[in-house]
Amino acid sequence: MQFSKTEFRGKPTECFTTETWLAQPIDKVFEFFSSEKNLEILTPDFLQFRVLGMDTPQIQEGTLIDYRLKIHGIPVRWRTRIEEWKPGHHFVDTQLKGPYSLWHHRHEFTAENGGTRMRDRVMFRLPLGGLGMLVAGAFVRKDVRQIFEYRERKLAELFPR
């Protein structure tokens, strides 16, 4: 797990990357990620994260998904769109409404050693640009790291070696 700075769509952007190996084939892992409700399982309780609904019967390119969560006790509504959906390979969700000025999350799946290597790349920006990062960047990086550490532990439980 690491943070770096990059440029995305012409602006400075925070980038978080992580990867996890799961002892299951891609089709089984991708099937799990094909249900929006499983995101609730992968999100720590402190966020009180709930899926409110989506506008298609199953996830596909263009699907809108609405969520409710709390960030440090503050209620937040979040809406994402599935920008890319390539079953068995990758998908991308982007925030349309929520706490970030940019949230672009690419999930990649690769067959490796009889299992699946899952890579996540999250590019994000906070409101108020550099000032937002100066004021809240350390807190946000800590939260993002905790969320993905929790997710990694839950995936290890769900897909044991």
C-alpha atoms as an extended CHARMM CRD file, in Angstrom:
* protein
*
       161  EXT
         1         1  MET       CA              0.0000000000        0.0000000000        0.0000000000  PROA      1               0.0000000000
         2         2  GLN       CA              1.4060000000        3.3270000000       -0.9750000000  PROA      2               0.0000000000
         3         3  PHE       CA              0.4820000000        6.9070000000       -1.6680000000  PROA      3               0.0000000000
         4         4  SER       CA              2.0650000000        9.0260000000       -4.3530000000  PROA      4               0.0000000000
         5         5  LYS       CA              1.3920000000       12.2550000000       -6.1530000000  PROA      5               0.0000000000
         6         6  THR       CA              0.4990000000       12.2590000000       -9.8250000000  PROA      6               0.0000000000
         7         7  GLU       CA             -1.4040000000       14.2710000000      -12.3810000000  PROA      7               0.0000000000
         8         8  PHE       CA             -4.8370000000       13.2070000000      -13.5530000000  PROA      8               0.0000000000
         9         9  ARG       CA             -6.9130000000       15.1060000000      -16.0930000000  PROA      9               0.0000000000
        10        10  GLY       CA             -4.4140000000       17.9400000000      -15.9580000000  PROA      10              0.0000000000
        11        11  LYS       CA             -4.4260000000       18.5440000000      -12.2030000000  PROA      11              0.0000000000
        12        12  PRO       CA             -2.2710000000       17.4090000000       -9.2510000000  PROA      12              0.0000000000
        13        13  THR       CA             -3.8310000000       14.2990000000       -7.7150000000  PROA      13              0.0000000000
        14        14  GLU       CA             -3.2080000000       11.9270000000       -4.8200000000  PROA      14              0.0000000000
        15        15  CYS       CA             -2.8050000000        8.3100000000       -5.8840000000  PROA      15              0.0000000000
        16        16  PHE       CA             -3.2210000000        5.2900000000       -3.6110000000  PROA      16              0.0000000000
        17        17  THR       CA             -2.2330000000        1.8410000000       -4.8700000000  PROA      17              0.0000000000
        18        18  THR       CA             -2.5010000000       -1.5630000000       -3.2640000000  PROA      18              0.0000000000
        19        19  GLU       CA             -2.6130000000       -5.1690000000       -4.3450000000  PROA      19              0.0000000000
        20        20  THR       CA             -3.7680000000       -8.4250000000       -2.8430000000  PROA      20              0.0000000000
        21        21  TRP       CA             -3.3950000000      -12.0220000000       -3.9550000000  PROA      21              0.0000000000
        22        22  LEU       CA             -6.4510000000      -14.2200000000       -3.4550000000  PROA      22              0.0000000000
        23        23  ALA       CA             -6.4230000000      -18.0130000000       -3.6510000000  PROA      23              0.0000000000
        24        24  GLN       CA             -9.4040000000      -18.1810000000       -5.9900000000  PROA      24              0.0000000000
        25        25  PRO       CA             -9.8120000000      -17.9720000000       -9.7710000000  PROA      25              0.0000000000
        26        26  ILE       CA            -10.6680000000      -14.6490000000      -11.4060000000  PROA      26              0.0000000000
        27        27  ASP       CA            -14.2260000000      -15.6660000000      -12.2880000000  PROA      27              0.0000000000
        28        28  LYS       CA            -15.0530000000      -16.3330000000       -8.6230000000  PROA      28              0.0000000000
        29        29  VAL       CA            -13.3650000000      -13.1320000000       -7.3770000000  PROA      29              0.0000000000
        30        30  PHE       CA            -14.9300000000      -10.9680000000      -10.0800000000  PROA      30              0.0000000000
        31        31  GLU       CA            -18.3410000000      -12.4930000000       -9.3820000000  PROA      31              0.0000000000
        32        32  PHE       CA            -18.0100000000      -11.3500000000       -5.7620000000  PROA      32              0.0000000000
        33        33  PHE       CA            -17.2160000000       -7.7920000000       -6.9160000000  PROA      33              0.0000000000
        34        34  SER       CA            -20.1710000000       -7.9100000000       -9.3120000000  PROA      34              0.0000000000
        35        35  SER       CA            -22.5900000000       -7.4300000000       -6.4100000000  PROA      35              0.0000000000
        36        36  GLU       CA            -22.7900000000       -3.9190000000       -4.9830000000  PROA      36              0.0000000000
        37        37  LYS       CA            -23.9900000000       -5.3330000000       -1.6370000000  PROA      37              0.0000000000
        38        38  ASN       CA            -20.6030000000       -7.0120000000       -1.1020000000  PROA      38              0.0000000000
        39        39  LEU       CA            -19.0650000000       -3.5600000000       -0.7920000000  PROA      39              0.0000000000
        40        40  GLU       CA            -20.8260000000       -3.3060000000        2.5760000000  PROA      40              0.0000000000
        41        41  ILE       CA            -18.9760000000       -6.4500000000        3.6950000000  PROA      41              0.0000000000
        42        42  LEU       CA            -15.6240000000       -4.9430000000        2.6410000000  PROA      42              0.0000000000
        43        43  THR       CA            -16.1330000000       -1.5910000000        4.3760000000  PROA      43              0.0000000000
        44        44  PRO       CA            -15.2480000000       -1.0800000000        8.0580000000  PROA      44              0.0000000000
        45        45  ASP       CA            -18.1160000000       -0.5790000000       10.4910000000  PROA      45              0.0000000000
        46        46  PHE       CA            -16.8670000000        2.8520000000       11.5850000000  PROA      46              0.0000000000
        47        47  LEU       CA            -18.0940000000        4.2490000000        8.2370000000  PROA      47              0.0000000000
        48        48  GLN       CA            -21.6600000000        2.9050000000        8.7330000000  PROA      48              0.0000000000
        49        49  PHE       CA            -21.6480000000        2.3090000000        4.9710000000  PROA      49              0.0000000000
        50        50  ARG       CA            -24.8940000000        1.2310000000        3.2770000000  PROA      50              0.0000000000
        51        51  VAL       CA            -25.8190000000        0.7560000000       -0.3610000000  PROA      51              0.0000000000
        52        52  LEU       CA            -29.0780000000        2.6030000000       -1.0190000000  PROA      52              0.0000000000
        53        53  GLY       CA            -29.6300000000        1.3080000000       -4.5370000000  PROA      53              0.0000000000
        54        54  MET       CA            -28.5660000000        1.3290000000       -8.1520000000  PROA      54              0.0000000000
        55        55  ASP       CA            -30.2490000000        2.1630000000      -11.4230000000  PROA      55              0.0000000000
        56        56  THR       CA            -29.6710000000       -1.1560000000      -13.2370000000  PROA      56              0.0000000000
        57        57  PRO       CA            -30.5520000000       -4.7030000000      -12.1420000000  PROA      57              0.0000000000
        58        58  GLN       CA            -26.8770000000       -5.6910000000      -12.2290000000  PROA      58              0.0000000000
        59        59  ILE       CA            -23.6160000000       -3.7820000000      -12.4160000000  PROA      59              0.0000000000
        60        60  GLN       CA            -22.5770000000       -2.8210000000      -15.9230000000  PROA      60              0.0000000000
        61        61  GLU       CA            -20.9010000000        0.0860000000      -17.6450000000  PROA      61              0.0000000000
        62        62  GLY       CA            -22.8790000000        3.2260000000      -16.8270000000  PROA      62              0.0000000000
        63        63  THR       CA            -24.5310000000        1.8830000000      -13.6500000000  PROA      63              0.0000000000
        64        64  LEU       CA            -25.1770000000        4.5120000000      -10.9750000000  PROA      64              0.0000000000
        65        65  ILE       CA            -24.8780000000        3.3670000000       -7.3560000000  PROA      65              0.0000000000
        66        66  ASP       CA            -26.0000000000        5.4020000000       -4.3370000000  PROA      66              0.0000000000
        67        67  TYR       CA            -24.5480000000        4.9660000000       -0.8450000000  PROA      67              0.0000000000
        68        68  ARG       CA            -24.8700000000        6.4460000000        2.6200000000  PROA      68              0.0000000000
        69        69  LEU       CA            -21.9810000000        6.5760000000        5.0810000000  PROA      69              0.0000000000
        70        70  LYS       CA            -20.5590000000        8.5970000000        7.9370000000  PROA      70              0.0000000000
        71        71  ILE       CA            -17.1180000000       10.1610000000        7.8260000000  PROA      71              0.0000000000
        72        72  HSD       CA            -15.9800000000       10.9400000000       11.3670000000  PROA      72              0.0000000000
        73        73  GLY       CA            -19.6490000000       11.0360000000       12.3910000000  PROA      73              0.0000000000
        74        74  ILE       CA            -20.7570000000       13.3430000000        9.5480000000  PROA      74              0.0000000000
        75        75  PRO       CA            -23.4760000000       11.8340000000        7.3250000000  PROA      75              0.0000000000
        76        76  VAL       CA            -22.5360000000       11.7490000000        3.6310000000  PROA      76              0.0000000000
        77        77  ARG       CA            -24.3790000000       10.6640000000        0.5000000000  PROA      77              0.0000000000
        78        78  TRP       CA            -22.1880000000        9.2120000000       -2.2240000000  PROA      78              0.0000000000
        79        79  ARG       CA            -23.0260000000        8.4200000000       -5.8430000000  PROA      79              0.0000000000
        80        80  THR       CA            -20.6990000000        6.5760000000       -8.1900000000  PROA      80              0.0000000000
        81        81  ARG       CA            -20.8750000000        5.6100000000      -11.8370000000  PROA      81              0.0000000000
        82        82  ILE       CA            -19.2770000000        2.5090000000      -13.3070000000  PROA      82              0.0000000000
        83        83  GLU       CA            -17.1690000000        4.0910000000      -16.0440000000  PROA      83              0.0000000000
        84        84  GLU       CA            -15.6840000000        0.8390000000      -17.3380000000  PROA      84              0.0000000000
        85        85  TRP       CA            -16.8750000000       -2.7380000000      -16.8470000000  PROA      85              0.0000000000
        86        86  LYS       CA            -14.7530000000       -5.5210000000      -18.3370000000  PROA      86              0.0000000000
        87        87  PRO       CA            -15.7500000000       -8.7600000000      -16.5320000000  PROA      87              0.0000000000
        88        88  GLY       CA            -12.7980000000      -10.8680000000      -15.4930000000  PROA      88              0.0000000000
        89        89  HSD       CA            -10.3560000000       -8.0500000000      -16.1740000000  PROA      89              0.0000000000
        90        90  HSD       CA            -11.1530000000       -4.6640000000      -14.5800000000  PROA      90              0.0000000000
        91        91  PHE       CA            -13.7250000000       -2.0590000000      -13.7090000000  PROA      91              0.0000000000
        92        92  VAL       CA            -13.6180000000        1.6340000000      -12.8270000000  PROA      92              0.0000000000
        93        93  ASP       CA            -15.9360000000        3.5530000000      -10.5350000000  PROA      93              0.0000000000
        94        94  THR       CA            -15.9380000000        7.3390000000      -10.2680000000  PROA      94              0.0000000000
        95        95  GLN       CA            -17.6430000000        9.5850000000       -7.7630000000  PROA      95              0.0000000000
        96        96  LEU       CA            -20.3750000000       11.8400000000       -9.1190000000  PROA      96              0.0000000000
        97        97  LYS       CA            -21.4820000000       13.1300000000       -5.7180000000  PROA      97              0.0000000000
        98        98  GLY       CA            -19.6690000000       12.8240000000       -2.4080000000  PROA      98              0.0000000000
        99        99  PRO       CA            -16.8920000000       14.1420000000       -0.2050000000  PROA      99              0.0000000000
       100       100  TYR       CA            -14.1420000000       14.3280000000       -2.8440000000  PROA      100             0.0000000000
       101       101  SER       CA            -13.6790000000       16.6970000000       -5.7320000000  PROA      101             0.0000000000
       102       102  LEU       CA            -12.3300000000       13.6230000000       -7.5750000000  PROA      102             0.0000000000
       103       103  TRP       CA            -12.5410000000        9.8930000000       -6.8080000000  PROA      103             0.0000000000
       104       104  HSD       CA            -11.4750000000        7.5190000000       -9.6040000000  PROA      104             0.0000000000
       105       105  HSD       CA            -11.0110000000        3.8850000000       -8.5270000000  PROA      105             0.0000000000
       106       106  ARG       CA             -9.6570000000        1.2820000000      -10.9410000000  PROA      106             0.0000000000
       107       107  HSD       CA             -9.9220000000       -2.3900000000       -9.8780000000  PROA      107             0.0000000000
       108       108  GLU       CA             -7.7800000000       -4.8500000000      -11.8940000000  PROA      108             0.0000000000
       109       109  PHE       CA             -7.8150000000       -8.6520000000      -11.7630000000  PROA      109             0.0000000000
       110       110  THR       CA             -5.0310000000      -10.8850000000      -13.1230000000  PROA      110             0.0000000000
       111       111  ALA       CA             -4.5990000000      -14.6690000000      -12.9820000000  PROA      111             0.0000000000
       112       112  GLU       CA             -1.4850000000      -15.5110000000      -10.9810000000  PROA      112             0.0000000000
       113       113  ASN       CA             -0.1710000000      -18.7320000000       -9.3660000000  PROA      113             0.0000000000
       114       114  GLY       CA             -3.5470000000      -20.4760000000       -9.4380000000  PROA      114             0.0000000000
       115       115  GLY       CA             -5.3110000000      -17.4990000000       -7.8840000000  PROA      115             0.0000000000
       116       116  THR       CA             -6.0580000000      -13.8560000000       -8.6010000000  PROA      116             0.0000000000
       117       117  ARG       CA             -3.8980000000      -10.7720000000       -8.1610000000  PROA      117             0.0000000000
       118       118  MET       CA             -6.1720000000       -7.8320000000       -7.4380000000  PROA      118             0.0000000000
       119       119  ARG       CA             -4.8000000000       -4.3210000000       -7.8890000000  PROA      119             0.0000000000
       120       120  ASP       CA             -6.4990000000       -1.1270000000       -6.8270000000  PROA      120             0.0000000000
       121       121  ARG       CA             -5.5420000000        2.3430000000       -7.9240000000  PROA      121             0.0000000000
       122       122  VAL       CA             -7.4700000000        5.2070000000       -6.3780000000  PROA      122             0.0000000000
       123       123  MET       CA             -6.8770000000        8.7380000000       -7.5790000000  PROA      123             0.0000000000
       124       124  PHE       CA             -8.4750000000       11.4270000000       -5.4700000000  PROA      124             0.0000000000
       125       125  ARG       CA             -8.5840000000       15.1290000000       -4.8120000000  PROA      125             0.0000000000
       126       126  LEU       CA            -10.1290000000       16.9560000000       -1.8900000000  PROA      126             0.0000000000
       127       127  PRO       CA            -12.2730000000       20.0630000000       -2.1460000000  PROA      127             0.0000000000
       128       128  LEU       CA            -10.3120000000       23.3430000000       -2.0240000000  PROA      128             0.0000000000
       129       129  GLY       CA             -7.3460000000       21.8410000000       -3.8940000000  PROA      129             0.0000000000
       130       130  GLY       CA             -3.9800000000       22.2450000000       -2.2040000000  PROA      130             0.0000000000
       131       131  LEU       CA             -5.5590000000       23.9230000000        0.8180000000  PROA      131             0.0000000000
       132       132  GLY       CA             -7.8920000000       20.9370000000        1.2890000000  PROA      132             0.0000000000
       133       133  MET       CA             -4.9150000000       18.5590000000        1.1750000000  PROA      133             0.0000000000
       134       134  LEU       CA             -2.9370000000       20.7410000000        3.5730000000  PROA      134             0.0000000000
       135       135  VAL       CA             -5.7770000000       20.8280000000        6.1010000000  PROA      135             0.0000000000
       136       136  ALA       CA             -7.2020000000       17.2980000000        5.7490000000  PROA      136             0.0000000000
       137       137  GLY       CA             -4.7850000000       15.2940000000        3.5960000000  PROA      137             0.0000000000
       138       138  ALA       CA             -3.1380000000       13.3990000000        6.4540000000  PROA      138             0.0000000000
       139       139  PHE       CA             -6.5340000000       12.4200000000        7.9000000000  PROA      139             0.0000000000
       140       140  VAL       CA             -7.8330000000       11.2810000000        4.5130000000  PROA      140             0.0000000000
       141       141  ARG       CA             -4.7080000000        9.2400000000        3.7490000000  PROA      141             0.0000000000
       142       142  LYS       CA             -5.0240000000        7.5590000000        7.1570000000  PROA      142             0.0000000000
       143       143  ASP       CA             -8.7100000000        6.7780000000        6.5510000000  PROA      143             0.0000000000
       144       144  VAL       CA             -8.0760000000        5.4110000000        3.0460000000  PROA      144             0.0000000000
       145       145  ARG       CA             -5.2710000000        3.2030000000        4.3360000000  PROA      145             0.0000000000
       146       146  GLN       CA             -7.4820000000        1.8740000000        7.1860000000  PROA      146             0.0000000000
       147       147  ILE       CA            -10.3280000000        1.1360000000        4.7660000000  PROA      147             0.0000000000
       148       148  PHE       CA             -8.1000000000       -0.8630000000        2.4300000000  PROA      148             0.0000000000
       149       149  GLU       CA             -6.3320000000       -2.6730000000        5.2810000000  PROA      149             0.0000000000
       150       150  TYR       CA             -9.7450000000       -3.7550000000        6.5600000000  PROA      150             0.0000000000
       151       151  ARG       CA            -10.7690000000       -4.7830000000        3.0560000000  PROA      151             0.0000000000
       152       152  GLU       CA             -7.6200000000       -6.8760000000        2.6580000000  PROA      152             0.0000000000
       153       153  ARG       CA             -8.3330000000       -8.7010000000        5.9440000000  PROA      153             0.0000000000
       154       154  LYS       CA            -11.9630000000       -9.3610000000        4.9600000000  PROA      154             0.0000000000
       155       155  LEU       CA            -10.9480000000      -10.6710000000        1.5300000000  PROA      155             0.0000000000
       156       156  ALA       CA             -8.4530000000      -13.0460000000        3.1980000000  PROA      156             0.0000000000
       157       157  GLU       CA            -11.3070000000      -14.3760000000        5.3590000000  PROA      157             0.0000000000
       158       158  LEU       CA            -13.6780000000      -14.7330000000        2.4070000000  PROA      158             0.0000000000
       159       159  PHE       CA            -11.1050000000      -16.2950000000        0.0720000000  PROA      159             0.0000000000
       160       160  PRO       CA             -8.7900000000      -18.3020000000        2.3600000000  PROA      160             0.0000000000
       161       161  ARG       CA             -5.6230000000      -19.9160000000        1.0560000000  PROA      161             0.0000000000
